[in-house]
Amino acid sequence: MAQKQLHIIHITEDFSDKNFGVTKAMEEIIDATSHLFRHSIVTVNNMTDTKTMTDVEVHAAEQKLYGEVWKYSPDILTILKKINGSNKKVVYHIHGIWMAPQLIAATYGVSKGIPVVLSPHNMLCNWLWKRNTMHNLKNSIYWGLNVSIGRDHVVKRP
């Protein structure tokens, strides 16, 4: 079997049974594509709560300042840099949008030219679309990051 060339790094604030919806979606994506891609997960849980998956590297950063509220850890950036290493074929798949791990990964990925896929997992509910908030957000993201935006995904263009 040929070596898997593309490495997808999944970023979420919680990869555990407590975050069952996002965790389940991530498991299904990884299971469906594990024959094509190498996968890693970066999360901010303690390792006793964090789930594991066969053939998937799981990296859990320790929560620090405002960790309980915003899931912040300075270790996130260190972990991302370590996983990237010299690997040029990396894609960040960010799950969720409101917490520090997603912001750190998106900011770092865009600054380094790493393709970023954002899956909000219904965190942008319909009421946001009805209040014109989404139009303003979409325009600021599009013009600020040069991205193509759809209802469920944001993909950075190369």
ChimeraX commands (.cxc) that place a marker at each C-alpha (Angstrom):
marker #1 position 0.00,0.00,0.00 radius 0.5
marker #1 position 1.30,3.47,-0.91 radius 0.5
marker #1 position 2.16,5.90,1.85 radius 0.5
marker #1 position -0.59,8.41,2.63 radius 0.5
marker #1 position 0.66,11.73,1.28 radius 0.5
marker #1 position -1.84,14.19,2.76 radius 0.5
marker #1 position -1.98,14.77,6.52 radius 0.5
marker #1 position -5.26,16.16,7.84 radius 0.5
marker #1 position -5.01,17.76,11.26 radius 0.5
marker #1 position -8.39,18.03,12.98 radius 0.5
marker #1 position -8.69,20.79,15.57 radius 0.5
marker #1 position -11.45,20.92,18.19 radius 0.5
marker #1 position -11.81,22.15,21.74 radius 0.5
marker #1 position -13.12,18.81,22.99 radius 0.5
marker #1 position -12.68,15.32,21.56 radius 0.5
marker #1 position -14.62,13.30,24.11 radius 0.5
marker #1 position -18.00,11.71,24.73 radius 0.5
marker #1 position -19.11,14.97,26.40 radius 0.5
marker #1 position -18.93,16.68,23.00 radius 0.5
marker #1 position -20.74,13.81,21.33 radius 0.5
marker #1 position -22.06,15.56,18.20 radius 0.5
marker #1 position -18.77,17.03,16.98 radius 0.5
marker #1 position -16.76,14.05,18.22 radius 0.5
marker #1 position -19.04,11.61,16.37 radius 0.5
marker #1 position -18.84,13.66,13.17 radius 0.5
marker #1 position -15.04,13.71,13.39 radius 0.5
marker #1 position -14.93,9.95,13.96 radius 0.5
marker #1 position -17.10,9.35,10.90 radius 0.5
marker #1 position -15.00,11.66,8.70 radius 0.5
marker #1 position -11.80,9.97,9.84 radius 0.5
marker #1 position -13.23,6.45,9.42 radius 0.5
marker #1 position -14.49,7.26,5.92 radius 0.5
marker #1 position -11.17,8.73,4.75 radius 0.5
marker #1 position -8.53,6.86,6.76 radius 0.5
marker #1 position -7.58,4.79,3.71 radius 0.5
marker #1 position -6.74,8.02,1.83 radius 0.5
marker #1 position -5.24,10.37,4.42 radius 0.5
marker #1 position -3.15,10.39,7.57 radius 0.5
marker #1 position -5.11,11.97,10.46 radius 0.5
marker #1 position -4.17,13.73,13.70 radius 0.5
marker #1 position -6.39,15.37,16.30 radius 0.5
marker #1 position -5.48,18.40,18.39 radius 0.5
marker #1 position -7.76,19.09,21.34 radius 0.5
marker #1 position -7.81,20.77,24.75 radius 0.5
marker #1 position -8.97,18.05,27.14 radius 0.5
marker #1 position -7.21,16.16,29.80 radius 0.5
marker #1 position -6.18,12.77,28.45 radius 0.5
marker #1 position -8.52,10.89,30.80 radius 0.5
marker #1 position -11.55,12.36,28.97 radius 0.5
marker #1 position -10.07,12.42,25.46 radius 0.5
marker #1 position -11.10,9.61,23.16 radius 0.5
marker #1 position -8.56,7.66,21.16 radius 0.5
marker #1 position -8.79,6.18,17.69 radius 0.5
marker #1 position -6.77,3.45,16.01 radius 0.5
marker #1 position -4.03,4.84,13.74 radius 0.5
marker #1 position -4.81,8.45,14.73 radius 0.5
marker #1 position -2.41,10.62,16.72 radius 0.5
marker #1 position -4.33,12.47,19.44 radius 0.5
marker #1 position -2.62,15.48,21.02 radius 0.5
marker #1 position -4.29,17.00,24.09 radius 0.5
marker #1 position -3.10,20.45,25.16 radius 0.5
marker #1 position -3.43,21.39,28.80 radius 0.5
marker #1 position -6.00,24.10,29.56 radius 0.5
marker #1 position -4.48,27.31,30.89 radius 0.5
marker #1 position -5.74,30.85,31.43 radius 0.5
marker #1 position -9.53,30.94,30.84 radius 0.5
marker #1 position -9.28,27.28,29.87 radius 0.5
marker #1 position -12.66,26.30,31.24 radius 0.5
marker #1 position -14.43,29.12,29.41 radius 0.5
marker #1 position -12.51,29.48,26.16 radius 0.5
marker #1 position -10.46,26.23,26.11 radius 0.5
marker #1 position -7.25,28.25,25.79 radius 0.5
marker #1 position -3.82,26.68,25.90 radius 0.5
marker #1 position -0.54,28.11,24.60 radius 0.5
marker #1 position 0.44,24.50,23.90 radius 0.5
marker #1 position -1.91,24.40,20.88 radius 0.5
marker #1 position 0.47,26.36,18.69 radius 0.5
marker #1 position 3.45,24.31,19.88 radius 0.5
marker #1 position 1.61,21.08,19.03 radius 0.5
marker #1 position 0.59,22.35,15.57 radius 0.5
marker #1 position 4.16,23.37,14.77 radius 0.5
marker #1 position 5.48,20.00,15.95 radius 0.5
marker #1 position 2.96,18.03,13.86 radius 0.5
marker #1 position 3.59,20.17,10.78 radius 0.5
marker #1 position 7.35,19.73,11.02 radius 0.5
marker #1 position 8.73,19.67,7.50 radius 0.5
marker #1 position 5.54,18.11,6.12 radius 0.5
marker #1 position 4.34,20.35,3.29 radius 0.5
marker #1 position 1.17,18.37,2.59 radius 0.5
marker #1 position -0.93,19.40,5.58 radius 0.5
marker #1 position -4.55,20.54,5.76 radius 0.5
marker #1 position -6.20,21.92,8.90 radius 0.5
marker #1 position -9.80,20.79,9.40 radius 0.5
marker #1 position -11.22,23.00,12.12 radius 0.5
marker #1 position -14.32,21.69,13.90 radius 0.5
marker #1 position -16.36,24.41,15.60 radius 0.5
marker #1 position -15.80,28.14,15.60 radius 0.5
marker #1 position -16.14,29.77,19.01 radius 0.5
marker #1 position -13.15,28.59,21.03 radius 0.5
marker #1 position -9.43,29.39,21.26 radius 0.5
marker #1 position -8.12,26.22,19.52 radius 0.5
marker #1 position -10.05,27.07,16.37 radius 0.5
marker #1 position -8.88,30.70,16.36 radius 0.5
marker #1 position -5.25,29.77,16.98 radius 0.5
marker #1 position -5.25,27.07,14.28 radius 0.5
marker #1 position -7.02,29.25,11.70 radius 0.5
marker #1 position -4.73,32.23,12.33 radius 0.5
marker #1 position -1.57,30.12,12.20 radius 0.5
marker #1 position -2.73,28.10,9.18 radius 0.5
marker #1 position -3.61,31.17,7.13 radius 0.5
marker #1 position -0.34,32.90,8.09 radius 0.5
marker #1 position 1.67,29.87,6.90 radius 0.5
marker #1 position -0.35,29.23,3.73 radius 0.5
marker #1 position -1.78,25.97,5.08 radius 0.5
marker #1 position -5.19,25.13,3.57 radius 0.5
marker #1 position -7.90,25.49,6.21 radius 0.5
marker #1 position -11.32,23.84,6.16 radius 0.5
marker #1 position -13.84,25.11,8.70 radius 0.5
marker #1 position -16.81,22.96,9.71 radius 0.5
marker #1 position -19.00,24.93,12.14 radius 0.5
marker #1 position -21.18,21.87,12.89 radius 0.5
marker #1 position -24.35,23.98,13.06 radius 0.5
marker #1 position -22.76,26.55,15.36 radius 0.5
marker #1 position -24.00,29.21,12.93 radius 0.5
marker #1 position -27.70,28.64,13.55 radius 0.5
marker #1 position -30.47,29.90,11.30 radius 0.5
marker #1 position -31.19,32.94,13.46 radius 0.5
marker #1 position -27.77,34.34,12.52 radius 0.5
marker #1 position -28.66,34.03,8.84 radius 0.5
marker #1 position -31.97,35.82,9.42 radius 0.5
marker #1 position -30.41,38.75,11.30 radius 0.5
marker #1 position -28.05,39.74,8.44 radius 0.5
marker #1 position -25.16,38.98,10.79 radius 0.5
marker #1 position -24.01,36.22,8.48 radius 0.5
marker #1 position -23.84,38.55,5.48 radius 0.5
marker #1 position -21.54,40.90,7.39 radius 0.5
marker #1 position -19.44,38.02,8.75 radius 0.5
marker #1 position -19.20,36.40,5.34 radius 0.5
marker #1 position -18.01,39.62,3.71 radius 0.5
marker #1 position -15.40,40.32,6.38 radius 0.5
marker #1 position -14.07,36.76,6.21 radius 0.5
marker #1 position -14.10,36.69,2.41 radius 0.5
marker #1 position -12.37,40.01,1.91 radius 0.5
marker #1 position -10.04,39.52,4.87 radius 0.5
marker #1 position -8.86,35.99,4.16 radius 0.5
marker #1 position -9.71,35.46,0.47 radius 0.5
marker #1 position -11.94,32.47,1.14 radius 0.5
marker #1 position -14.87,30.78,-0.48 radius 0.5
marker #1 position -17.70,30.50,2.03 radius 0.5
marker #1 position -20.75,28.27,2.03 radius 0.5
marker #1 position -23.39,27.49,4.61 radius 0.5
marker #1 position -21.36,24.74,6.30 radius 0.5
marker #1 position -17.76,25.20,5.20 radius 0.5
marker #1 position -15.10,27.83,4.71 radius 0.5
marker #1 position -12.21,26.78,2.48 radius 0.5
marker #1 position -9.12,28.95,2.10 radius 0.5
marker #1 position -8.08,29.32,-1.50 radius 0.5
marker #1 position -4.42,28.66,-2.35 radius 0.5
marker link #1:1,2 radius 0.2
marker link #1:2,3 radius 0.2
marker link #1:3,4 radius 0.2
marker link #1:4,5 radius 0.2
marker link #1:5,6 radius 0.2
marker link #1:6,7 radius 0.2
marker link #1:7,8 radius 0.2
marker link #1:8,9 radius 0.2
marker link #1:9,10 radius 0.2
marker link #1:10,11 radius 0.2
marker link #1:11,12 radius 0.2
marker link #1:12,13 radius 0.2
marker link #1:13,14 radius 0.2
marker link #1:14,15 radius 0.2
marker link #1:15,16 radius 0.2
marker link #1:16,17 radius 0.2
marker link #1:17,18 radius 0.2
marker link #1:18,19 radius 0.2
marker link #1:19,20 radius 0.2
marker link #1:20,21 radius 0.2
marker link #1:21,22 radius 0.2
marker link #1:22,23 radius 0.2
marker link #1:23,24 radius 0.2
marker link #1:24,25 radius 0.2
marker link #1:25,26 radius 0.2
marker link #1:26,27 radius 0.2
marker link #1:27,28 radius 0.2
marker link #1:28,29 radius 0.2
marker link #1:29,30 radius 0.2
marker link #1:30,31 radius 0.2
marker link #1:31,32 radius 0.2
marker link #1:32,33 radius 0.2
marker link #1:33,34 radius 0.2
marker link #1:34,35 radius 0.2
marker link #1:35,36 radius 0.2
marker link #1:36,37 radius 0.2
marker link #1:37,38 radius 0.2
marker link #1:38,39 radius 0.2
marker link #1:39,40 radius 0.2
marker link #1:40,41 radius 0.2
marker link #1:41,42 radius 0.2
marker link #1:42,43 radius 0.2
marker link #1:43,44 radius 0.2
marker link #1:44,45 radius 0.2
marker link #1:45,46 radius 0.2
marker link #1:46,47 radius 0.2
marker link #1:47,48 radius 0.2
marker link #1:48,49 radius 0.2
marker link #1:49,50 radius 0.2
marker link #1:50,51 radius 0.2
marker link #1:51,52 radius 0.2
marker link #1:52,53 radius 0.2
marker link #1:53,54 radius 0.2
marker link #1:54,55 radius 0.2
marker link #1:55,56 radius 0.2
marker link #1:56,57 radius 0.2
marker link #1:57,58 radius 0.2
marker link #1:58,59 radius 0.2
marker link #1:59,60 radius 0.2
marker link #1:60,61 radius 0.2
marker link #1:61,62 radius 0.2
marker link #1:62,63 radius 0.2
marker link #1:63,64 radius 0.2
marker link #1:64,65 radius 0.2
marker link #1:65,66 radius 0.2
marker link #1:66,67 radius 0.2
marker link #1:67,68 radius 0.2
marker link #1:68,69 radius 0.2
marker link #1:69,70 radius 0.2
marker link #1:70,71 radius 0.2
marker link #1:71,72 radius 0.2
marker link #1:72,73 radius 0.2
marker link #1:73,74 radius 0.2
marker link #1:74,75 radius 0.2
marker link #1:75,76 radius 0.2
marker link #1:76,77 radius 0.2
marker link #1:77,78 radius 0.2
marker link #1:78,79 radius 0.2
marker link #1:79,80 radius 0.2
marker link #1:80,81 radius 0.2
marker link #1:81,82 radius 0.2
marker link #1:82,83 radius 0.2
marker link #1:83,84 radius 0.2
marker link #1:84,85 radius 0.2
marker link #1:85,86 radius 0.2
marker link #1:86,87 radius 0.2
marker link #1:87,88 radius 0.2
marker link #1:88,89 radius 0.2
marker link #1:89,90 radius 0.2
marker link #1:90,91 radius 0.2
marker link #1:91,92 radius 0.2
marker link #1:92,93 radius 0.2
marker link #1:93,94 radius 0.2
marker link #1:94,95 radius 0.2
marker link #1:95,96 radius 0.2
marker link #1:96,97 radius 0.2
marker link #1:97,98 radius 0.2
marker link #1:98,99 radius 0.2
marker link #1:99,100 radius 0.2
marker link #1:100,101 radius 0.2
marker link #1:101,102 radius 0.2
marker link #1:102,103 radius 0.2
marker link #1:103,104 radius 0.2
marker link #1:104,105 radius 0.2
marker link #1:105,106 radius 0.2
marker link #1:106,107 radius 0.2
marker link #1:107,108 radius 0.2
marker link #1:108,109 radius 0.2
marker link #1:109,110 radius 0.2
marker link #1:110,111 radius 0.2
marker link #1:111,112 radius 0.2
marker link #1:112,113 radius 0.2
marker link #1:113,114 radius 0.2
marker link #1:114,115 radius 0.2
marker link #1:115,116 radius 0.2
marker link #1:116,117 radius 0.2
marker link #1:117,118 radius 0.2
marker link #1:118,119 radius 0.2
marker link #1:119,120 radius 0.2
marker link #1:120,121 radius 0.2
marker link #1:121,122 radius 0.2
marker link #1:122,123 radius 0.2
marker link #1:123,124 radius 0.2
marker link #1:124,125 radius 0.2
marker link #1:125,126 radius 0.2
marker link #1:126,127 radius 0.2
marker link #1:127,128 radius 0.2
marker link #1:128,129 radius 0.2
marker link #1:129,130 radius 0.2
marker link #1:130,131 radius 0.2
marker link #1:131,132 radius 0.2
marker link #1:132,133 radius 0.2
marker link #1:133,134 radius 0.2
marker link #1:134,135 radius 0.2
marker link #1:135,136 radius 0.2
marker link #1:136,137 radius 0.2
marker link #1:137,138 radius 0.2
marker link #1:138,139 radius 0.2
marker link #1:139,140 radius 0.2
marker link #1:140,141 radius 0.2
marker link #1:141,142 radius 0.2
marker link #1:142,143 radius 0.2
marker link #1:143,144 radius 0.2
marker link #1:144,145 radius 0.2
marker link #1:145,146 radius 0.2
marker link #1:146,147 radius 0.2
marker link #1:147,148 radius 0.2
marker link #1:148,149 radius 0.2
marker link #1:149,150 radius 0.2
marker link #1:150,151 radius 0.2
marker link #1:151,152 radius 0.2
marker link #1:152,153 radius 0.2
marker link #1:153,154 radius 0.2
marker link #1:154,155 radius 0.2
marker link #1:155,156 radius 0.2
marker link #1:156,157 radius 0.2
marker link #1:157,158 radius 0.2
view
